[in-house]
Amino acid sequence: MAVPYGRKSRAKSRMQRAANMKYAPKAFVVCGHCQAPKMSHYACGQCGAYAGRQARPVAE
Ligand SMILES: [Zn+2]
C-alpha cells in the first residue's frame, strides 16, 4: 500500500476537509409539530418540540 511521502500541512488537511464538507447533505426534516424545517435528531428551533414533547422552552 502506498505511504504518503511527507506530512501534509494543517492548511492542506483542512483544505481537503473543507472541500469534502462542502457537498455533505444536511439532514433536514420537517417538524412534526409546526412543520418548520429542522435538523434531524435536534429539537425544533421554532417550537422546541422533540419526539412529541416539549424538549426546549420556546424562544420568543
Ligand atoms: Zn417545530
N, CA, C, O and the ligand as a Tripos MOL2 file, in Angstrom:
@<TRIPOS>MOLECULE
protein
  241   239    61     0     0
PROTEIN
NO_CHARGES

@<TRIPOS>ATOM
      1 N           0.8390   -1.1870    0.0000 N.3       1 MET1
      2 CA          0.0000    0.0000    0.0000 C.3       1 MET1
      3 C           0.8760    1.2400    0.0000 C.2       1 MET1
      4 O           1.9130    1.2870    0.6620 O.2       1 MET1
      5 N           0.4510    2.2270   -0.7410 N.am      2 ALA2
      6 CA          1.2330    3.4660   -0.8330 C.3       2 ALA2
      7 C           1.2600    4.1880    0.5010 C.2       2 ALA2
      8 O           0.2870    4.1870    1.2550 O.2       2 ALA2
      9 N           2.3870    4.7960    0.7660 N.am      3 VAL3
     10 CA          2.5640    5.5460    2.0120 C.3       3 VAL3
     11 C           2.8050    7.0030    1.6390 C.2       3 VAL3
     12 O           3.5830    7.2680    0.7230 O.2       3 VAL3
     13 N           2.1700    7.9560    2.3120 N.am      4 PRO4
     14 CA          2.3850    9.3580    1.9660 C.3       4 PRO4
     15 C           3.8570    9.7390    2.0870 C.2       4 PRO4
     16 O           4.5240    9.3690    3.0530 O.2       4 PRO4
     17 N           4.3580   10.4820    1.0980 N.am      5 TYR5
     18 CA          5.7640   10.8430    1.0530 C.3       5 TYR5
     19 C           6.1220   11.7670    2.2060 C.2       5 TYR5
     20 O           7.1800   11.6270    2.8200 O.2       5 TYR5
     21 N           5.2490   12.6980    2.4920 N.am      6 GLY6
     22 CA          5.5560   13.6460    3.5580 C.3       6 GLY6
     23 C           4.3140   14.0160    4.3370 C.2       6 GLY6
     24 O           3.1930   13.7010    3.9390 O.2       6 GLY6
     25 N           4.5260   14.6810    5.4400 N.am      7 ARG7
     26 CA          3.4070   15.1050    6.2670 C.3       7 ARG7
     27 C           2.7060   16.2670    5.5770 C.2       7 ARG7
     28 O           3.3400   17.2140    5.1120 O.2       7 ARG7
     29 N           1.3900   16.1700    5.5240 N.am      8 LYS8
     30 CA          0.5930   17.2580    4.9620 C.3       8 LYS8
     31 C           0.4620   18.3680    5.9980 C.2       8 LYS8
     32 O           0.2730   18.1050    7.1860 O.2       8 LYS8
     33 N           0.5610   19.5770    5.5490 N.am      9 SER9
     34 CA          0.4170   20.7030    6.4710 C.3       9 SER9
     35 C          -1.0210   20.7740    6.9870 C.2       9 SER9
     36 O          -1.9370   20.2130    6.3870 O.2       9 SER9
     37 N          -1.1980   21.4570    8.0830 N.am     10 ARG10
     38 CA         -2.5390   21.6150    8.6650 C.3      10 ARG10
     39 C          -3.4600   22.3130    7.6670 C.2      10 ARG10
     40 O          -4.6430   21.9900    7.5660 O.2      10 ARG10
     41 N          -2.9030   23.2710    6.9340 N.am     11 ALA11
     42 CA         -3.7080   24.0050    5.9560 C.3      11 ALA11
     43 C          -4.1920   23.0680    4.8500 C.2      11 ALA11
     44 O          -5.3470   23.1420    4.4300 O.2      11 ALA11
     45 N          -3.2980   22.1760    4.3740 N.am     12 LYS12
     46 CA         -3.6700   21.2510    3.2950 C.3      12 LYS12
     47 C          -4.7480   20.2710    3.7690 C.2      12 LYS12
     48 O          -5.6990   19.9790    3.0430 O.2      12 LYS12
     49 N          -4.5830   19.7670    5.0070 N.am     13 SER13
     50 CA         -5.5800   18.8460    5.5430 C.3      13 SER13
     51 C          -6.9310   19.5320    5.6630 C.2      13 SER13
     52 O          -7.9690   18.9630    5.3250 O.2      13 SER13
     53 N          -6.8970   20.7620    6.1480 N.am     14 ARG14
     54 CA         -8.1500   21.4890    6.3450 C.3      14 ARG14
     55 C          -8.7830   21.8720    5.0160 C.2      14 ARG14
     56 O         -10.0080   21.9130    4.9010 O.2      14 ARG14
     57 N          -7.9600   22.1510    4.0120 N.am     15 MET15
     58 CA         -8.4950   22.4600    2.6830 C.3      15 MET15
     59 C          -9.2620   21.2530    2.1420 C.2      15 MET15
     60 O         -10.3650   21.3910    1.6120 O.2      15 MET15
     61 N          -8.6570   20.0620    2.2850 N.am     16 GLN16
     62 CA         -9.2980   18.8440    1.7990 C.3      16 GLN16
     63 C         -10.5890   18.5940    2.5700 C.2      16 GLN16
     64 O         -11.6200   18.2570    1.9860 O.2      16 GLN16
     65 N         -10.5180   18.7640    3.8950 N.am     17 ARG17
     66 CA        -11.6930   18.5240    4.7370 C.3      17 ARG17
     67 C         -12.8100   19.4880    4.3640 C.2      17 ARG17
     68 O         -13.9750   19.0970    4.2930 O.2      17 ARG17
     69 N         -12.4520   20.7560    4.1230 N.am     18 ALA18
     70 CA        -13.4510   21.7600    3.7800 C.3      18 ALA18
     71 C         -14.1110   21.4310    2.4470 C.2      18 ALA18
     72 O         -15.3170   21.6160    2.2820 O.2      18 ALA18
     73 N         -13.3060   20.9350    1.4840 N.am     19 ALA19
     74 CA        -13.8480   20.5950    0.1690 C.3      19 ALA19
     75 C         -14.8230   19.4330    0.2820 C.2      19 ALA19
     76 O         -15.8150   19.3870   -0.4460 O.2      19 ALA19
     77 N         -14.5550   18.4910    1.1880 N.am     20 ASN20
     78 CA        -15.4590   17.3540    1.3590 C.3      20 ASN20
     79 C         -16.7270   17.7600    2.0900 C.2      20 ASN20
     80 O         -17.8120   17.2530    1.8060 O.2      20 ASN20
     81 N         -16.5780   18.6830    3.0380 N.am     21 MET21
     82 CA        -17.7390   19.1060    3.8320 C.3      21 MET21
     83 C         -18.7120   19.9220    2.9940 C.2      21 MET21
     84 O         -19.9080   19.9680    3.2820 O.2      21 MET21
     85 N         -18.1910   20.5610    1.9630 N.am     22 LYS22
     86 CA        -18.9740   21.4900    1.1640 C.3      22 LYS22
     87 C         -20.2180   20.8210    0.5860 C.2      22 LYS22
     88 O         -21.2780   21.4430    0.5170 O.2      22 LYS22
     89 N         -20.1000   19.5580    0.1690 N.am     23 TYR23
     90 CA        -21.1990   18.9050   -0.5250 C.3      23 TYR23
     91 C         -21.9140   17.8750    0.3410 C.2      23 TYR23
     92 O         -22.7790   17.1440   -0.1410 O.2      23 TYR23
     93 N         -21.5450   17.8170    1.6410 N.am     24 ALA24
     94 CA        -22.2310   16.8770    2.5230 C.3      24 ALA24
     95 C         -23.6680   17.3430    2.7250 C.2      24 ALA24
     96 O         -23.8930   18.4920    3.1050 O.2      24 ALA24
     97 N         -24.6420   16.4740    2.4780 N.am     25 PRO25
     98 CA        -26.0350   16.9030    2.6190 C.3      25 PRO25
     99 C         -26.3830   17.1120    4.0800 C.2      25 PRO25
    100 O         -25.9940   16.3210    4.9390 O.2      25 PRO25
    101 N         -27.1150   18.1770    4.3570 N.am     26 LYS26
    102 CA        -27.5680   18.4560    5.7060 C.3      26 LYS26
    103 C         -28.8520   17.6600    5.9510 C.2      26 LYS26
    104 O         -29.7580   17.6550    5.1180 O.2      26 LYS26
    105 N         -28.9170   16.9910    7.0960 N.am     27 ALA27
    106 CA        -30.0720   16.1500    7.4150 C.3      27 ALA27
    107 C         -31.2180   17.0260    7.9050 C.2      27 ALA27
    108 O         -31.4170   17.1830    9.1090 O.2      27 ALA27
    109 N         -31.9630   17.5930    6.9740 N.am     28 PHE28
    110 CA        -33.1040   18.4230    7.3240 C.3      28 PHE28
    111 C         -34.3870   17.6250    7.2000 C.2      28 PHE28
    112 O         -34.5800   16.8890    6.2330 O.2      28 PHE28
    113 N         -35.2560   17.7720    8.1740 N.am     29 VAL29
    114 CA        -36.5770   17.1540    8.1400 C.3      29 VAL29
    115 C         -37.6000   18.2230    8.5070 C.2      29 VAL29
    116 O         -37.2460   19.3140    8.9550 O.2      29 VAL29
    117 N         -38.8710   17.8920    8.3110 N.am     30 VAL30
    118 CA        -39.9400   18.8230    8.6550 C.3      30 VAL30
    119 C         -40.4070   18.5100   10.0670 C.2      30 VAL30
    120 O         -40.6230   17.3480   10.4110 O.2      30 VAL30
    121 N         -40.5620   19.5380   10.8780 N.am     31 CYS31
    122 CA        -41.0080   19.3650   12.2620 C.3      31 CYS31
    123 C         -42.4180   18.7920   12.2870 C.2      31 CYS31
    124 O         -43.3000   19.2620   11.5690 O.2      31 CYS31
    125 N         -42.6230   17.7810   13.1110 N.am     32 GLY32
    126 CA        -43.9360   17.1560   13.2090 C.3      32 GLY32
    127 C         -44.9450   18.0170   13.9460 C.2      32 GLY32
    128 O         -46.1450   17.7460   13.8930 O.2      32 GLY32
    129 N         -44.4780   19.0450   14.6280 N.am     33 HIS33
    130 CA        -45.3440   19.8900   15.4530 C.3      33 HIS33
    131 C         -45.7550   21.1500   14.7120 C.2      33 HIS33
    132 O         -46.9370   21.4930   14.6740 O.2      33 HIS33
    133 N         -44.7750   21.8510   14.1160 N.am     34 CYS34
    134 CA        -45.0810   23.1450   13.4770 C.3      34 CYS34
    135 C         -44.7380   23.1610   11.9870 C.2      34 CYS34
    136 O         -44.8960   24.1920   11.3350 O.2      34 CYS34
    137 N         -44.2700   22.0340   11.4380 N.am     35 GLN35
    138 CA        -43.9710   21.8910   10.0050 C.3      35 GLN35
    139 C         -42.8350   22.8060    9.5420 C.2      35 GLN35
    140 O         -42.6770   23.0210    8.3400 O.2      35 GLN35
    141 N         -42.0500   23.3410   10.4600 N.am     36 ALA36
    142 CA        -40.9000   24.1360   10.0560 C.3      36 ALA36
    143 C         -39.7340   23.1980    9.7530 C.2      36 ALA36
    144 O         -39.6390   22.1330   10.3630 O.2      36 ALA36
    145 N         -38.8380   23.5660    8.8200 N.am     37 PRO37
    146 CA        -37.6810   22.7140    8.5800 C.3      37 PRO37
    147 C         -36.7600   22.7270    9.7930 C.2      37 PRO37
    148 O         -36.4550   23.7840   10.3470 O.2      37 PRO37
    149 N         -36.3270   21.5470   10.1940 N.am     38 LYS38
    150 CA        -35.4460   21.4490   11.3580 C.3      38 LYS38
    151 C         -34.4000   20.3830   11.0940 C.2      38 LYS38
    152 O         -34.5540   19.5570   10.1950 O.2      38 LYS38
    153 N         -33.3320   20.4050   11.8860 N.am     39 MET39
    154 CA        -32.2990   19.4060   11.7280 C.3      39 MET39
    155 C         -32.7200   18.1120   12.3940 C.2      39 MET39
    156 O         -33.2890   18.1080   13.4860 O.2      39 MET39
    157 N         -32.4290   17.0080   11.7100 N.am     40 SER40
    158 CA        -32.7670   15.6930   12.2220 C.3      40 SER40
    159 C         -32.0280   15.4330   13.5330 C.2      40 SER40
    160 O         -30.8610   15.8010   13.6670 O.2      40 SER40
    161 N         -32.6900   14.8070   14.4920 N.am     41 HIS41
    162 CA        -32.1440   14.4560   15.8040 C.3      41 HIS41
    163 C         -31.8560   15.6700   16.6770 C.2      41 HIS41
    164 O         -31.1100   15.5800   17.6520 O.2      41 HIS41
    165 N         -32.4610   16.8250   16.3170 N.am     42 TYR42
    166 CA        -32.3310   18.0210   17.1370 C.3      42 TYR42
    167 C         -33.7290   18.5250   17.4630 C.2      42 TYR42
    168 O         -34.6680   18.2960   16.7010 O.2      42 TYR42
    169 N         -33.8700   19.2080   18.5870 N.am     43 ALA43
    170 CA        -35.1400   19.8340   18.9140 C.3      43 ALA43
    171 C         -35.4220   20.9350   17.8970 C.2      43 ALA43
    172 O         -34.4990   21.5780   17.3990 O.2      43 ALA43
    173 N         -36.6920   21.1480   17.5940 N.am     44 CYS44
    174 CA        -37.0920   22.1470   16.6010 C.3      44 CYS44
    175 C         -36.6810   23.5390   17.0710 C.2      44 CYS44
    176 O         -36.8570   23.8810   18.2410 O.2      44 CYS44
    177 N         -36.1360   24.3390   16.1590 N.am     45 GLY45
    178 CA        -35.7310   25.6920   16.5020 C.3      45 GLY45
    179 C         -36.8960   26.6360   16.6580 C.2      45 GLY45
    180 O         -36.7880   27.6680   17.3210 O.2      45 GLY45
    181 N         -38.0250   26.2800   16.0410 N.am     46 GLN46
    182 CA        -39.1950   27.1610   16.0780 C.3      46 GLN46
    183 C         -40.0340   26.9180   17.3260 C.2      46 GLN46
    184 O         -40.3670   27.8610   18.0430 O.2      46 GLN46
    185 N         -40.3790   25.6510   17.5900 N.am     47 CYS47
    186 CA        -41.3080   25.3510   18.6760 C.3      47 CYS47
    187 C         -40.6630   24.5300   19.7930 C.2      47 CYS47
    188 O         -41.2950   24.3010   20.8240 O.2      47 CYS47
    189 N         -39.4160   24.0830   19.6080 N.am     48 GLY48
    190 CA        -38.7160   23.3620   20.6710 C.3      48 GLY48
    191 C         -39.2060   21.9450   20.8990 C.2      48 GLY48
    192 O         -38.8680   21.3330   21.9120 O.2      48 GLY48
    193 N         -40.0040   21.4050   19.9700 N.am     49 ALA49
    194 CA        -40.5480   20.0600   20.1490 C.3      49 ALA49
    195 C         -39.5220   19.0310   19.7050 C.2      49 ALA49
    196 O         -38.8010   19.2300   18.7270 O.2      49 ALA49
    197 N         -39.4690   17.9220   20.4450 N.am     50 TYR50
    198 CA        -38.6390   16.8000   20.0320 C.3      50 TYR50
    199 C         -39.3130   15.5120   20.4740 C.2      50 TYR50
    200 O         -39.6480   15.3550   21.6480 O.2      50 TYR50
    201 N         -39.5150   14.5910   19.5400 N.am     51 ALA51
    202 CA        -40.1130   13.2780   19.7980 C.3      51 ALA51
    203 C         -41.4570   13.4230   20.5100 C.2      51 ALA51
    204 O         -41.7490   12.6840   21.4490 O.2      51 ALA51
    205 N         -42.2840   14.3890   20.0530 N.am     52 GLY52
    206 CA        -43.6380   14.5260   20.5470 C.3      52 GLY52
    207 C         -43.7780   15.1910   21.9030 C.2      52 GLY52
    208 O         -44.8520   15.1580   22.5040 O.2      52 GLY52
    209 N         -42.7030   15.7960   22.3900 N.am     53 ARG53
    210 CA        -42.8050   16.5100   23.6740 C.3      53 ARG53
    211 C         -42.0320   17.8270   23.5740 C.2      53 ARG53
    212 O         -41.2740   18.0500   22.6290 O.2      53 ARG53
    213 N         -42.2420   18.6960   24.5740 N.am     54 GLN54
    214 CA        -41.5480   19.9750   24.6030 C.3      54 GLN54
    215 C         -40.1710   19.7620   25.2250 C.2      54 GLN54
    216 O         -40.0440   19.6070   26.4400 O.2      54 GLN54
    217 N         -39.1390   19.7550   24.3740 N.am     55 ALA55
    218 CA        -37.7920   19.4700   24.8600 C.3      55 ALA55
    219 C         -37.0580   20.7300   25.2630 C.2      55 ALA55
    220 O         -36.0610   20.6730   25.9820 O.2      55 ALA55
    221 N         -37.5490   21.8720   24.8010 N.am     56 ARG56
    222 CA        -36.8140   23.1250   24.9950 C.3      56 ARG56
    223 C         -37.8280   24.2530   25.1590 C.2      56 ARG56
    224 O         -38.8590   24.2170   24.4870 O.2      56 ARG56
    225 N         -37.6010   25.2460   26.0050 N.am     57 PRO57
    226 CA        -38.5400   26.3600   26.0890 C.3      57 PRO57
    227 C         -38.5830   27.1260   24.7630 C.2      57 PRO57
    228 O         -37.5590   27.2780   24.0970 O.2      57 PRO57
    229 N         -39.7450   27.5970   24.3910 N.am     58 VAL58
    230 CA        -39.9260   28.2830   23.1130 C.3      58 VAL58
    231 C         -39.2580   29.6630   23.1830 C.2      58 VAL58
    232 O         -39.5220   30.4500   24.0920 O.2      58 VAL58
    233 N         -38.3960   29.9350   22.2100 N.am     59 ALA59
    234 CA        -37.7150   31.2400   22.1480 C.3      59 ALA59
    235 C         -38.6190   32.2420   21.4440 C.2      59 ALA59
    236 O         -38.9120   32.1090   20.2560 O.2      59 ALA59
    237 N         -39.0440   33.2190   22.1780 N.am     60 GLU60
    238 CA        -39.9220   34.2490   21.5750 C.3      60 GLU60
    239 C         -39.1130   35.4260   21.0510 C.2      60 GLU60
    240 O         -39.6830   36.3770   20.5160 O.2      60 GLU60
    241 ZN        -41.4760   22.7790   15.4030 Zn       61 ZN61
@<TRIPOS>BOND
     1     1     2 1
     2     2     3 1
     3     3     4 2
     4     3     5 am
     5     5     6 1
     6     6     7 1
     7     7     8 2
     8     7     9 am
     9     9    10 1
    10    10    11 1
    11    11    12 2
    12    11    13 am
    13    13    14 1
    14    14    15 1
    15    15    16 2
    16    15    17 am
    17    17    18 1
    18    18    19 1
    19    19    20 2
    20    19    21 am
    21    21    22 1
    22    22    23 1
    23    23    24 2
    24    23    25 am
    25    25    26 1
    26    26    27 1
    27    27    28 2
    28    27    29 am
    29    29    30 1
    30    30    31 1
    31    31    32 2
    32    31    33 am
    33    33    34 1
    34    34    35 1
    35    35    36 2
    36    35    37 am
    37    37    38 1
    38    38    39 1
    39    39    40 2
    40    39    41 am
    41    41    42 1
    42    42    43 1
    43    43    44 2
    44    43    45 am
    45    45    46 1
    46    46    47 1
    47    47    48 2
    48    47    49 am
    49    49    50 1
    50    50    51 1
    51    51    52 2
    52    51    53 am
    53    53    54 1
    54    54    55 1
    55    55    56 2
    56    55    57 am
    57    57    58 1
    58    58    59 1
    59    59    60 2
    60    59    61 am
    61    61    62 1
    62    62    63 1
    63    63    64 2
    64    63    65 am
    65    65    66 1
    66    66    67 1
    67    67    68 2
    68    67    69 am
    69    69    70 1
    70    70    71 1
    71    71    72 2
    72    71    73 am
    73    73    74 1
    74    74    75 1
    75    75    76 2
    76    75    77 am
    77    77    78 1
    78    78    79 1
    79    79    80 2
    80    79    81 am
    81    81    82 1
    82    82    83 1
    83    83    84 2
    84    83    85 am
    85    85    86 1
    86    86    87 1
    87    87    88 2
    88    87    89 am
    89    89    90 1
    90    90    91 1
    91    91    92 2
    92    91    93 am
    93    93    94 1
    94    94    95 1
    95    95    96 2
    96    95    97 am
    97    97    98 1
    98    98    99 1
    99    99   100 2
   100    99   101 am
   101   101   102 1
   102   102   103 1
   103   103   104 2
   104   103   105 am
   105   105   106 1
   106   106   107 1
   107   107   108 2
   108   107   109 am
   109   109   110 1
   110   110   111 1
   111   111   112 2
   112   111   113 am
   113   113   114 1
   114   114   115 1
   115   115   116 2
   116   115   117 am
   117   117   118 1
   118   118   119 1
   119   119   120 2
   120   119   121 am
   121   121   122 1
   122   122   123 1
   123   123   124 2
   124   123   125 am
   125   125   126 1
   126   126   127 1
   127   127   128 2
   128   127   129 am
   129   129   130 1
   130   130   131 1
   131   131   132 2
   132   131   133 am
   133   133   134 1
   134   134   135 1
   135   135   136 2
   136   135   137 am
   137   137   138 1
   138   138   139 1
   139   139   140 2
   140   139   141 am
   141   141   142 1
   142   142   143 1
   143   143   144 2
   144   143   145 am
   145   145   146 1
   146   146   147 1
   147   147   148 2
   148   147   149 am
   149   149   150 1
   150   150   151 1
   151   151   152 2
   152   151   153 am
   153   153   154 1
   154   154   155 1
   155   155   156 2
   156   155   157 am
   157   157   158 1
   158   158   159 1
   159   159   160 2
   160   159   161 am
   161   161   162 1
   162   162   163 1
   163   163   164 2
   164   163   165 am
   165   165   166 1
   166   166   167 1
   167   167   168 2
   168   167   169 am
   169   169   170 1
   170   170   171 1
   171   171   172 2
   172   171   173 am
   173   173   174 1
   174   174   175 1
   175   175   176 2
   176   175   177 am
   177   177   178 1
   178   178   179 1
   179   179   180 2
   180   179   181 am
   181   181   182 1
   182   182   183 1
   183   183   184 2
   184   183   185 am
   185   185   186 1
   186   186   187 1
   187   187   188 2
   188   187   189 am
   189   189   190 1
   190   190   191 1
   191   191   192 2
   192   191   193 am
   193   193   194 1
   194   194   195 1
   195   195   196 2
   196   195   197 am
   197   197   198 1
   198   198   199 1
   199   199   200 2
   200   199   201 am
   201   201   202 1
   202   202   203 1
   203   203   204 2
   204   203   205 am
   205   205   206 1
   206   206   207 1
   207   207   208 2
   208   207   209 am
   209   209   210 1
   210   210   211 1
   211   211   212 2
   212   211   213 am
   213   213   214 1
   214   214   215 1
   215   215   216 2
   216   215   217 am
   217   217   218 1
   218   218   219 1
   219   219   220 2
   220   219   221 am
   221   221   222 1
   222   222   223 1
   223   223   224 2
   224   223   225 am
   225   225   226 1
   226   226   227 1
   227   227   228 2
   228   227   229 am
   229   229   230 1
   230   230   231 1
   231   231   232 2
   232   231   233 am
   233   233   234 1
   234   234   235 1
   235   235   236 2
   236   235   237 am
   237   237   238 1
   238   238   239 1
   239   239   240 2
@<TRIPOS>SUBSTRUCTURE
     1 MET1         2 RESIDUE 1 A MET
     2 ALA2         6 RESIDUE 1 A ALA
     3 VAL3        10 RESIDUE 1 A VAL
     4 PRO4        14 RESIDUE 1 A PRO
     5 TYR5        18 RESIDUE 1 A TYR
     6 GLY6        22 RESIDUE 1 A GLY
     7 ARG7        26 RESIDUE 1 A ARG
     8 LYS8        30 RESIDUE 1 A LYS
     9 SER9        34 RESIDUE 1 A SER
    10 ARG10       38 RESIDUE 1 A ARG
    11 ALA11       42 RESIDUE 1 A ALA
    12 LYS12       46 RESIDUE 1 A LYS
    13 SER13       50 RESIDUE 1 A SER
    14 ARG14       54 RESIDUE 1 A ARG
    15 MET15       58 RESIDUE 1 A MET
    16 GLN16       62 RESIDUE 1 A GLN
    17 ARG17       66 RESIDUE 1 A ARG
    18 ALA18       70 RESIDUE 1 A ALA
    19 ALA19       74 RESIDUE 1 A ALA
    20 ASN20       78 RESIDUE 1 A ASN
    21 MET21       82 RESIDUE 1 A MET
    22 LYS22       86 RESIDUE 1 A LYS
    23 TYR23       90 RESIDUE 1 A TYR
    24 ALA24       94 RESIDUE 1 A ALA
    25 PRO25       98 RESIDUE 1 A PRO
    26 LYS26      102 RESIDUE 1 A LYS
    27 ALA27      106 RESIDUE 1 A ALA
    28 PHE28      110 RESIDUE 1 A PHE
    29 VAL29      114 RESIDUE 1 A VAL
    30 VAL30      118 RESIDUE 1 A VAL
    31 CYS31      122 RESIDUE 1 A CYS
    32 GLY32      126 RESIDUE 1 A GLY
    33 HIS33      130 RESIDUE 1 A HIS
    34 CYS34      134 RESIDUE 1 A CYS
    35 GLN35      138 RESIDUE 1 A GLN
    36 ALA36      142 RESIDUE 1 A ALA
    37 PRO37      146 RESIDUE 1 A PRO
    38 LYS38      150 RESIDUE 1 A LYS
    39 MET39      154 RESIDUE 1 A MET
    40 SER40      158 RESIDUE 1 A SER
    41 HIS41      162 RESIDUE 1 A HIS
    42 TYR42      166 RESIDUE 1 A TYR
    43 ALA43      170 RESIDUE 1 A ALA
    44 CYS44      174 RESIDUE 1 A CYS
    45 GLY45      178 RESIDUE 1 A GLY
    46 GLN46      182 RESIDUE 1 A GLN
    47 CYS47      186 RESIDUE 1 A CYS
    48 GLY48      190 RESIDUE 1 A GLY
    49 ALA49      194 RESIDUE 1 A ALA
    50 TYR50      198 RESIDUE 1 A TYR
    51 ALA51      202 RESIDUE 1 A ALA
    52 GLY52      206 RESIDUE 1 A GLY
    53 ARG53      210 RESIDUE 1 A ARG
    54 GLN54      214 RESIDUE 1 A GLN
    55 ALA55      218 RESIDUE 1 A ALA
    56 ARG56      222 RESIDUE 1 A ARG
    57 PRO57      226 RESIDUE 1 A PRO
    58 VAL58      230 RESIDUE 1 A VAL
    59 ALA59      234 RESIDUE 1 A ALA
    60 GLU60      238 RESIDUE 1 A GLU
    61 ZN61       241 GROUP 0 **** ****
